Amino acid sequence: MDKFNAMKSFLMLGELMNNDKTSLKDKVKYKERIVFATMRSMIPQWEPPSDWSTITDEQKLERLTKIETEI
């Protein structure tokens, strides 16, 4: 569970550092990098959702935020 706590800390730090000028795309990239790296470190064969490349940044952010808040 320590990896999830570290992930949450990095995501929270990113929120604090991001300002209103940070684009949605950049916010998604930051969260994606942290969440996906955490998942791969825990489950080496883990892969992003199959529809990840086809959904909007808004949908991606919603999913990433859900992971952050539900863990």
Sequence and secondary structure as in RCSB ss.txt:
>XXXX:A:sequence
MDKFNAMKSFLMLGELMNNDKTSLKDKVKYKERIVFATMRSMIPQWEPPSDWSTITDEQKLERLTKIETEI
>XXXX:A:secstr
 HHHHHHHHHHHHHHHH  TTS HHHHHHHHHHHHHHHHHHHSTT    TTTTTS HHHHHHHHHHHHHH 
